[in-house]
Amino acid sequence: MSTADLSATVSGGGPSLGAPSRFFTMIFLIVLGIGAIYVAQQIVQDLSTAPMPEQTTWVPFGLLGLALLIALGFEFVNGFHDTANAVATVIYTHAMPAQLAVVWSGIFNFLGVMASSGAVAYSIVSLLPVELILKVGSSAGFAMVFALLIAAIIWNLGTWYMGLPSSSSHTLIGSIIGVGLMNQLLASSTSGTSGVDWSQAASIGQALLFSPLVGFLLAAVLLLALKRIVSNPHLYEEPKGNQPPPPLIRGLLVLTCTLVSFAHGSNDGQKGMGLIMLILIGTVPTAFALNHAVGEQAVQAFVQTSRSAVEVFDRAAGGASAPQDPRSAVEDAVAARSVTAETMAAVAAVAREVEASVVTYGSLAKVPTEQVTNVRNDMYLIDETLRLAQKQQPSPFPADALATVSAYKAGLDEATKFIPTWVKVSVALALGLGTMVGWRRIVITVGERIGKTHLTYGQGASAELVAAGTIFAADHFGLPVSTTHVLSSGVAGTMAANGSGLQWGTIRNIAMAWLLTLPASIALAGSLFWLFRTLFAV
């Protein structure tokens, strides 16, 4: 069934969603073209200014192009689901024409992506097996990236085709867990092999689990509060044909759409960015493994902080001696997620080597080509060890040294956990394009198939305000949440509070998609990872 047929056959008729506007389509295509040119120019500039190994073939660049295409494909499909939810209420209520709403949402998604800290992006990356992250440019590393992205795309396309608001966040987490489990099963020895970081997965899983419940309850409470405070009857009416809502209500709906779009960009937009950075680091480490934007003054400050931090690590080691191969000892500790006194002695030794490299070369941009990957990996290992140590109870660090450790970790993050502007731009464009192509199915589900009555203006505004607030809170704590789940559960909450009743068939289908997403994406990604590793004998 086509989207036009689907729109015409929804229960109760509902408002017509209208035909695509050529004017706004043209505007979006112009913006898309300008963005694509900018991204292409920045990629060429980054590659041309970075020193390359003497024996460079076309293979890394071919893999880079393919991997970027798949990663942006994931964000494109993400636009079908998550960004489509952001524009669902303004399109369904005719507060904005469909294509204008998509462009408007795209602008604020872009601003949200640009304002994002990257914390969510790297919280996703930290779930991946550490040995594959350190060797992401190897065949096994590419098998990991391709498997989890392709699995996420397959599941998202399937649920979108059925018109179900499935979660891209949920899908990606499941894909990462699937790769981690299969990596552990394929290992000839469990020593030095990390599976799934279940503590990190649990904290992310809790955010994904509780955010829909928060959306349901808070949206219901907000709608009831609105009914007591605001007596305007138009706010609680459903859309009539193609007639736009009254001006004040229209402004409220546009505002809530804007907030959700910005929040979505600041959170969901980051999920693909961390994976894109892994791809860039693996294929062109000289350009992207270390942040060349870190100036000499910041490097000098890092050196001073490093010296103070090493003293703290020595104190935490409690007299334990560093092993002969401290780097391998730190990697094993990260894989085992266990920080001991011997681990801190090894961290101190690796930190001294990193400090010596930075002092020798004076700038991250001047680190020799053959040393870039090693310096970056050393920084990443120290950073991950400190992340684990900060969560450990009792803490291995004395209370008066926590500020020093945090400052040192912040310096490591600045050097290794950065996201170039063009990556953010490309992700925002992919999200916007996906929304423009696939918005209709999700809009119809949100507007007409969750409750037994059609969505009213007040219900749409309440659900979107709660969705935006929940996403902003999750972004502050560096946790990924699902725009899809929060918003659709918020709509369900307003239907319950309004006494409208729920279409349990739709709710059951959404719940089934939610329950099946994790095992399905785990199985898909694990199988693809096994297939790719078998085909390429890695």
Secondary structure in CASP SS format (residue, H / E / C, confidence):
PFRMAT SS
TARGET T0000
AUTHOR 0000-0000-0000
METHOD secondary structure of the structure
MODEL  1
M C 1.00
S C 1.00
T H 1.00
A H 1.00
D H 1.00
L H 1.00
S H 1.00
A H 1.00
T C 1.00
V C 1.00
S C 1.00
G C 1.00
G C 1.00
G C 1.00
P C 1.00
S C 1.00
L C 1.00
G C 1.00
A C 1.00
P C 1.00
S C 1.00
R H 1.00
F H 1.00
F H 1.00
T H 1.00
M H 1.00
I H 1.00
F H 1.00
L H 1.00
I H 1.00
V H 1.00
L H 1.00
G H 1.00
I H 1.00
G H 1.00
A H 1.00
I H 1.00
Y H 1.00
V H 1.00
A H 1.00
Q H 1.00
Q H 1.00
I H 1.00
V H 1.00
Q H 1.00
D H 1.00
L H 1.00
S H 1.00
T H 1.00
A C 1.00
P C 1.00
M C 1.00
P C 1.00
E C 1.00
Q C 1.00
T C 1.00
T C 1.00
W C 1.00
V H 1.00
P H 1.00
F H 1.00
G H 1.00
L H 1.00
L H 1.00
G H 1.00
L H 1.00
A H 1.00
L H 1.00
L H 1.00
I H 1.00
A H 1.00
L H 1.00
G H 1.00
F H 1.00
E H 1.00
F H 1.00
V H 1.00
N H 1.00
G H 1.00
F H 1.00
H H 1.00
D H 1.00
T H 1.00
A H 1.00
N H 1.00
A H 1.00
V H 1.00
A H 1.00
T H 1.00
V H 1.00
I H 1.00
Y H 1.00
T C 1.00
H C 1.00
A C 1.00
M C 1.00
P C 1.00
A H 1.00
Q H 1.00
L H 1.00
A H 1.00
V H 1.00
V H 1.00
W H 1.00
S H 1.00
G H 1.00
I H 1.00
F H 1.00
N H 1.00
F H 1.00
L H 1.00
G H 1.00
V H 1.00
M H 1.00
A H 1.00
S C 1.00
S C 1.00
G C 1.00
A H 1.00
V H 1.00
A H 1.00
Y H 1.00
S H 1.00
I H 1.00
V H 1.00
S C 1.00
L C 1.00
L C 1.00
P C 1.00
V H 1.00
E H 1.00
L H 1.00
I H 1.00
L H 1.00
K C 1.00
V C 1.00
G C 1.00
S C 1.00
S H 1.00
A H 1.00
G H 1.00
F H 1.00
A H 1.00
M H 1.00
V H 1.00
F H 1.00
A H 1.00
L H 1.00
L H 1.00
I H 1.00
A H 1.00
A H 1.00
I H 1.00
I H 1.00
W H 1.00
N H 1.00
L H 1.00
G H 1.00
T H 1.00
W H 1.00
Y H 1.00
M C 1.00
G C 1.00
L C 1.00
P C 1.00
S C 1.00
S C 1.00
S H 1.00
S H 1.00
H H 1.00
T H 1.00
L H 1.00
I H 1.00
G H 1.00
S H 1.00
I H 1.00
I H 1.00
G H 1.00
V H 1.00
G H 1.00
L H 1.00
M H 1.00
N H 1.00
Q H 1.00
L H 1.00
L H 1.00
A C 1.00
S C 1.00
S C 1.00
T C 1.00
S C 1.00
G C 1.00
T C 1.00
S C 1.00
G C 1.00
V C 1.00
D C 1.00
W H 1.00
S H 1.00
Q H 1.00
A H 1.00
A H 1.00
S H 1.00
I H 1.00
G H 1.00
Q H 1.00
A H 1.00
L H 1.00
L H 1.00
F H 1.00
S H 1.00
P H 1.00
L H 1.00
V H 1.00
G H 1.00
F H 1.00
L H 1.00
L H 1.00
A H 1.00
A H 1.00
V H 1.00
L H 1.00
L H 1.00
L H 1.00
A H 1.00
L H 1.00
K H 1.00
R H 1.00
I H 1.00
V C 1.00
S C 1.00
N C 1.00
P H 1.00
H H 1.00
L H 1.00
Y H 1.00
E C 1.00
E C 1.00
P C 1.00
K C 1.00
G C 1.00
N C 1.00
Q C 1.00
P C 1.00
P C 1.00
P C 1.00
P H 1.00
L H 1.00
I H 1.00
R H 1.00
G H 1.00
L H 1.00
L H 1.00
V H 1.00
L H 1.00
T H 1.00
C H 1.00
T H 1.00
L H 1.00
V H 1.00
S H 1.00
F H 1.00
A H 1.00
H H 1.00
G H 1.00
S H 1.00
N H 1.00
D C 1.00
G C 1.00
Q H 1.00
K H 1.00
G H 1.00
M H 1.00
G H 1.00
L H 1.00
I H 1.00
M H 1.00
L H 1.00
I H 1.00
L H 1.00
I H 1.00
G H 1.00
T H 1.00
V C 1.00
P H 1.00
T H 1.00
A H 1.00
F H 1.00
A C 1.00
L C 1.00
N C 1.00
H C 1.00
A C 1.00
V C 1.00
G C 1.00
E H 1.00
Q H 1.00
A H 1.00
V H 1.00
Q H 1.00
A H 1.00
F H 1.00
V H 1.00
Q H 1.00
T H 1.00
S H 1.00
R H 1.00
S H 1.00
A H 1.00
V H 1.00
E H 1.00
V H 1.00
F H 1.00
D H 1.00
R H 1.00
A H 1.00
A H 1.00
G C 1.00
G C 1.00
A C 1.00
S C 1.00
A C 1.00
P C 1.00
Q C 1.00
D C 1.00
P H 1.00
R H 1.00
S H 1.00
A H 1.00
V H 1.00
E H 1.00
D H 1.00
A H 1.00
V H 1.00
A H 1.00
A H 1.00
R C 1.00
S C 1.00
V C 1.00
T C 1.00
A H 1.00
E H 1.00
T H 1.00
M H 1.00
A H 1.00
A H 1.00
V H 1.00
A H 1.00
A H 1.00
V H 1.00
A H 1.00
R H 1.00
E H 1.00
V H 1.00
E H 1.00
A H 1.00
S H 1.00
V H 1.00
V H 1.00
T H 1.00
Y H 1.00
G C 1.00
S C 1.00
L H 1.00
A H 1.00
K H 1.00
V C 1.00
P C 1.00
T H 1.00
E H 1.00
Q H 1.00
V H 1.00
T H 1.00
N H 1.00
V H 1.00
R H 1.00
N H 1.00
D H 1.00
M H 1.00
Y H 1.00
L H 1.00
I H 1.00
D H 1.00
E H 1.00
T H 1.00
L H 1.00
R H 1.00
L H 1.00
A H 1.00
Q H 1.00
K H 1.00
Q C 1.00
Q C 1.00
P C 1.00
S C 1.00
P C 1.00
F C 1.00
P C 1.00
A H 1.00
D H 1.00
A H 1.00
L H 1.00
A H 1.00
T H 1.00
V H 1.00
S H 1.00
A H 1.00
Y H 1.00
K H 1.00
A H 1.00
G H 1.00
L H 1.00
D H 1.00
E H 1.00
A H 1.00
T H 1.00
K C 1.00
F C 1.00
I C 1.00
P C 1.00
T H 1.00
W H 1.00
V H 1.00
K H 1.00
V H 1.00
S H 1.00
V H 1.00
A H 1.00
L H 1.00
A H 1.00
L H 1.00
G H 1.00
L H 1.00
G H 1.00
T H 1.00
M H 1.00
V H 1.00
G H 1.00
W H 1.00
R H 1.00
R H 1.00
I H 1.00
V H 1.00
I H 1.00
T H 1.00
V H 1.00
G H 1.00
E H 1.00
R C 1.00
I C 1.00
G E 1.00
K C 1.00
T C 1.00
H C 1.00
L C 1.00
T C 1.00
Y H 1.00
G H 1.00
Q H 1.00
G H 1.00
A H 1.00
S H 1.00
A H 1.00
E H 1.00
L H 1.00
V H 1.00
A H 1.00
A H 1.00
G H 1.00
T H 1.00
I H 1.00
F H 1.00
A H 1.00
A H 1.00
D H 1.00
H H 1.00
F C 1.00
G C 1.00
L C 1.00
P C 1.00
V C 1.00
S C 1.00
T H 1.00
T H 1.00
H H 1.00
V H 1.00
L H 1.00
S H 1.00
S H 1.00
G H 1.00
V H 1.00
A H 1.00
G H 1.00
T H 1.00
M H 1.00
A H 1.00
A H 1.00
N H 1.00
G C 1.00
S C 1.00
G C 1.00
L E 1.00
Q C 1.00
W H 1.00
G H 1.00
T H 1.00
I H 1.00
R H 1.00
N H 1.00
I H 1.00
A H 1.00
M H 1.00
A H 1.00
W H 1.00
L H 1.00
L H 1.00
T H 1.00
L H 1.00
P H 1.00
A H 1.00
S H 1.00
I H 1.00
A H 1.00
L H 1.00
A H 1.00
G H 1.00
S H 1.00
L H 1.00
F H 1.00
W H 1.00
L H 1.00
F H 1.00
R H 1.00
T H 1.00
L H 1.00
F C 1.00
A C 1.00
V C 1.00
END
